[in-house]
Amino acid sequence: MKKLLYIGWVGFNNLGDELLWNIFKDISGKYLDKDQIDIIPSVPGIDLKNLEKYNTVILGGGSLLLPGYLQMLQSAIHKGKSVIIWGTGLDWIGKQDLDLLVNDKLHSLERNFQQKDIEVLDEVIEKALFVGVRGPLTKKAIEIMLGSDKAKKVEIIGDPGLLLQEPNPKNTSEKEKVIGINWGTTFNRLYGGNESLVEEHLVETARHLIKSEYKIMIYTVWKDDIPSCARLYEKINDPKNVTLDKNLYTENELIEKLSSYQATINFKLHANFLSLTANVPAIALGYRFKVFDAAASLGLQHLVVSTDSQQLSQEVLERVGIIEKSEAVIIDQYQSIKKKFQPRLESIFTSNLL
């Protein structure tokens, strides 16, 4: 029996990372013989330094193109193991460098990757069986580090969250004039460096939306985010029009719940994929590089508001206006991208790489 190690930030009950693992597991069940392949996720307790017993190591979805994880892949390669990179991406690139990258003016990523890290990245990409990354900004950053020739092997396959299952129409209800707000914390590791200020902008946003006769539902995708959601609820101080939902749902439960909303405003990245899967347009709070990378892969950059914006509330409300006018166009765009990337995401299963 072949043993596969799936590396992801799993086992911490963060819905975004857990759903990526669940998707990998589900597609494996669809295409692979469970009697021939044993897939082990990197939950706490799994020794990631001892890779001898695995045939293949997969760097799964998330934002895991980091020196530490790349060194694990290099170690696996040196032990003769097959290595696959599946739908992950870069993060932690500063806002100034992001802006330069988007405008094709960034020439170095030395603030994030030292030369020794770039050498590890180079070897891993050269020797991996398959390199599929989340979005075009990740690929562009790799081109800056390695050169466009070496980066040719890197394929943009989209975020695995694109493979979330749409809700059963029988279980969805009529659209209500409700906007969901997903809030939480990154312990101030966000563009602008000031979660409190972003929270104040969200209070202002919610009050404007209530004046426009919207109801607000505050929801969470990680237990550590619940105190932030509760604080936002208290600050808005309008229990008649605002509901705080502290429940931690599975991805399918949350997709069904969101499906009756008009729109969502999301802090955590995969809350956007859950919303869009529910056919509900999503406004992404661009708190780090990964949000902009994912939005660029979807062609929905115009629905991102950076958390360092001084007019964050105004910009979010402008995007609510865009959604009110072109909800169907946004959902059609998402469905089109999903159709494009699905075969790419499933290619490691359908082309006998596993």
C-alpha positions in Angstrom: 0.0 0.0 0.0 1.3 3.5 -0.9 1.4 6.0 1.8 0.8 9.7 1.1 1.5 12.6 3.5 -0.8 15.6 3.1 0.8 18.7 4.6 -1.6 21.4 5.7 -2.5 23.5 8.7 -4.9 20.8 9.9 -6.1 19.7 13.3 -6.6 23.3 14.6 -10.3 23.5 13.8 -9.8 26.4 11.4 -12.6 25.8 8.9 -10.6 27.2 5.9 -7.7 24.7 6.4 -9.9 21.9 7.4 -12.1 22.2 4.3 -9.0 22.1 2.1 -8.1 18.8 3.6 -11.7 17.5 3.4 -11.7 18.4 -0.3 -8.4 16.5 -0.9 -9.8 13.5 0.9 -13.1 13.6 -1.0 -11.4 13.8 -4.4 -9.1 11.0 -3.4 -12.1 8.9 -2.6 -13.6 9.7 -6.1 -10.5 8.7 -8.1 -8.2 6.6 -6.0 -8.5 3.0 -4.7 -8.6 3.3 -0.9 -7.2 -0.3 -0.6 -4.1 0.8 -2.5 -3.4 4.2 -1.0 -3.3 5.4 2.6 -3.4 9.2 3.1 -2.2 10.7 6.3 -2.8 14.4 7.1 -0.2 16.4 9.1 -2.3 16.8 12.2 -0.5 17.6 15.5 1.6 14.6 16.5 2.7 13.6 13.0 6.5 13.8 12.8 7.2 15.9 9.7 11.0 15.3 10.0 10.6 11.6 9.6 9.3 11.1 6.0 10.8 7.6 5.4 7.5 5.7 5.5 5.8 7.9 2.8 5.9 7.4 -1.0 4.6 10.8 -1.8 4.5 14.1 0.1 1.8 16.7 -0.9 2.0 20.3 0.1 -1.7 21.0 0.3 -3.9 24.1 0.0 -3.4 27.1 2.2 -0.5 29.6 2.2 2.3 27.2 2.7 5.0 28.3 0.3 7.2 29.2 3.2 10.9 28.4 3.8 10.1 25.8 6.6 7.6 23.8 4.4 9.9 24.1 1.4 12.7 22.6 3.4 10.4 19.6 4.3 9.8 19.1 0.6 13.5 19.3 -0.2 14.2 16.7 2.5 11.5 14.4 1.0 13.2 14.8 -2.4 16.6 14.0 -1.0 15.0 10.8 0.5 13.8 9.8 -2.9 10.1 10.7 -2.3 7.7 12.1 -4.9 6.7 15.7 -4.1 3.5 17.5 -5.3 2.5 21.1 -4.7 -1.3 21.4 -4.9 -3.1 24.8 -4.9 -1.0 26.5 -2.2 0.3 30.0 -2.4 2.5 32.7 -1.0 1.6 35.0 1.8 3.3 37.5 4.2 4.6 39.7 1.3 4.2 43.3 2.5 1.7 45.8 1.1 4.4 47.9 -0.5 5.9 44.9 -2.3 2.4 43.7 -3.3 1.6 47.0 -4.9 4.9 46.9 -6.8 4.3 43.3 -7.9 0.8 44.1 -9.2 2.3 46.9 -11.3 5.2 44.8 -12.5 7.7 47.0 -10.7 8.9 44.5 -8.0 12.4 43.2 -8.7 13.3 41.3 -5.5 11.6 39.4 -2.6 14.6 39.6 -0.3 12.4 40.9 2.5 10.7 37.5 2.5 13.1 35.0 1.0 16.9 34.9 1.6 19.1 33.5 -1.1 19.3 30.1 0.7 15.5 29.9 0.7 15.4 30.7 -3.0 17.9 27.9 -3.7 15.6 25.5 -1.8 12.5 26.8 -3.8 14.5 26.3 -7.0 15.4 22.7 -6.3 11.9 21.8 -5.1 10.2 23.2 -8.2 12.7 21.6 -10.5 12.3 18.1 -8.9 8.6 18.1 -7.9 6.3 15.9 -9.9 3.7 18.7 -10.1 3.7 22.3 -9.1 0.2 23.9 -9.0 -0.2 27.2 -7.2 -3.3 29.2 -6.1 -3.0 32.4 -8.1 -1.2 34.6 -10.6 0.5 36.8 -7.9 2.2 33.7 -6.4 3.4 32.7 -9.9 4.7 36.2 -10.6 6.6 36.2 -7.3 8.2 32.9 -8.2 9.2 34.3 -11.6 10.9 37.2 -9.8 12.9 34.8 -7.6 13.8 32.1 -10.1 13.3 33.7 -13.5 10.6 33.1 -16.0 12.2 30.0 -17.6 12.5 28.0 -14.3 9.0 29.2 -13.4 7.4 27.7 -16.5 6.7 24.5 -14.7 4.6 26.4 -12.2 0.9 26.1 -13.1 -1.9 28.3 -11.8 -4.6 25.8 -10.7 -6.7 28.0 -8.4 -7.5 27.5 -4.7 -8.8 24.0 -3.9 -11.7 25.8 -2.2 -13.1 26.1 -5.7 -14.1 22.5 -5.4 -16.5 23.0 -2.5 -19.9 21.5 -3.3 -22.8 23.9 -4.0 -25.8 23.6 -1.7 -28.7 21.3 -2.5 -31.5 23.6 -3.9 -33.9 21.7 -1.7 -32.1 22.9 1.4 -31.8 26.6 0.4 -34.3 29.3 1.2 -35.4 32.5 -0.5 -32.9 35.4 -0.5 -33.3 37.7 2.4 -32.1 41.2 2.8 -29.2 40.1 5.0 -25.5 40.7 4.7 -23.1 38.4 6.5 -20.0 39.8 8.1 -17.2 37.4 8.9 -14.8 38.9 11.4 -11.9 37.6 13.5 -8.3 38.2 14.4 -4.9 37.7 12.9 -3.3 39.1 16.0 -2.6 42.4 14.1 -0.6 40.7 11.4 -2.5 42.5 8.6 -2.0 45.3 6.2 -2.3 48.6 8.1 -1.3 46.8 11.3 -4.5 47.9 13.1 -7.3 45.4 13.6 -9.1 47.8 16.0 -9.4 50.5 13.3 -10.7 47.9 10.8 -13.3 46.9 13.4 -14.4 50.5 13.8 -14.8 50.8 10.0 -17.0 47.6 10.1 -19.2 49.1 12.8 -19.7 52.2 10.6 -20.4 49.9 7.6 -22.9 47.9 9.4 -24.8 51.0 10.6 -25.0 52.3 7.1 -26.3 49.0 5.8 -28.9 48.9 8.5 -30.1 52.4 7.4 -30.5 50.8 4.0 -32.8 48.2 5.6 -30.3 45.4 5.6 -30.1 42.9 8.5 -26.6 41.9 9.6 -25.4 38.4 10.5 -22.0 38.1 12.1 -20.4 34.7 11.7 -17.2 32.9 12.4 -15.0 30.2 10.9 -12.6 29.7 13.7 -13.1 29.4 17.5 -10.4 32.0 18.2 -12.4 34.5 16.2 -15.5 34.3 18.4 -14.4 37.1 20.9 -13.7 39.5 18.0 -17.2 38.7 16.5 -18.8 39.2 19.9 -17.0 42.6 20.3 -18.2 43.7 16.9 -21.7 42.8 17.8 -21.6 44.8 21.0 -20.1 47.8 19.3 -22.8 47.9 16.6 -25.3 47.7 19.5 -28.4 47.0 17.5 -29.8 43.6 18.5 -33.0 44.2 16.5 -31.1 44.3 13.2 -27.9 42.3 14.0 -27.5 38.7 14.9 -24.3 37.1 16.3 -23.9 33.5 15.4 -21.1 31.8 17.5 -21.7 28.4 16.0 -18.8 26.6 14.3 -20.4 25.0 11.3 -19.0 22.5 8.8 -18.4 23.8 5.4 -21.6 22.3 4.0 -23.7 23.6 6.8 -22.3 27.1 6.5 -22.7 27.1 2.7 -26.4 26.3 3.1 -26.8 29.0 5.8 -25.1 31.7 3.6 -27.2 30.8 0.6 -30.1 33.0 1.6 -28.0 36.1 2.1 -27.6 39.0 -0.4 -23.9 39.4 0.1 -21.0 38.8 2.6 -18.1 40.8 3.9 -15.3 38.5 4.9 -12.1 38.8 6.9 -10.9 35.2 6.5 -9.9 34.1 3.0 -12.0 30.9 2.7 -15.1 32.6 4.0 -15.2 34.1 0.5 -15.1 30.7 -1.2 -17.9 29.5 1.1 -20.0 32.5 0.2 -19.4 32.3 -3.6 -20.1 28.5 -3.5 -23.4 29.4 -1.9 -24.0 31.8 -5.0 -23.6 34.8 -2.8 -21.2 37.6 -3.9 -18.4 38.2 -1.4 -16.5 41.4 -0.5 -13.0 40.3 0.7 -11.1 42.4 3.3 -7.6 42.3 1.9 -5.6 41.8 5.0 -2.6 40.0 3.5 -1.1 39.0 0.2 -3.1 35.7 -0.1 -6.4 37.5 -0.4 -5.3 39.5 -3.3 -3.7 36.4 -4.9 -6.9 34.5 -4.6 -9.1 37.4 -5.9 -6.8 37.8 -8.9 -7.2 34.1 -9.7 -11.0 34.6 -9.7 -11.0 37.8 -11.7 -12.7 39.5 -8.7 -10.0 41.9 -7.6 -12.6 44.7 -7.7 -14.4 43.2 -4.7 -11.3 43.4 -2.5 -10.9 46.3 0.0 -7.4 46.5 1.6 -7.4 46.7 5.4 -4.9 49.6 5.2 -7.5 51.8 3.5 -8.3 55.0 5.2 -11.8 54.9 3.6 -12.5 51.2 4.3 -16.1 51.7 5.2 -16.8 53.8 2.2 -15.1 51.3 -0.1 -17.0 48.4 1.3 -20.3 50.2 0.8 -19.3 51.0 -2.8 -18.8 47.3 -3.4 -22.2 46.5 -1.9 -23.5 48.9 -4.5 -21.7 46.9 -7.2 -23.2 43.7 -5.9 -26.7 45.2 -5.9 -26.3 46.0 -9.6 -24.4 43.0 -10.8 -25.0 40.0 -8.6 -25.5 37.6 -11.5 -22.4 38.8 -13.3 -20.3 38.1 -10.2 -21.7 34.6 -9.7 -21.3 33.8 -13.4 -17.7 34.9 -13.2 -17.0 32.7 -10.3 -18.7 29.7 -12.0 -16.7 30.3 -15.1 -13.4 30.2 -13.2 -14.5 27.2 -11.2 -15.2 25.3 -14.5 -11.8 26.4 -15.8 -9.8 25.3 -12.8 -11.7 22.2 -11.7 -9.9 19.9 -14.2 -6.5 21.4 -13.2 -7.1 20.9 -9.5 -8.2 17.3 -10.2 -5.3 16.6 -12.6 -3.0 15.1 -10.0 -5.7 12.5 -9.3 -6.7 11.8 -13.0 -3.1 11.6 -14.4 -1.8 8.8 -12.1 0.6 11.1 -10.2 -0.6 9.6 -7.0 
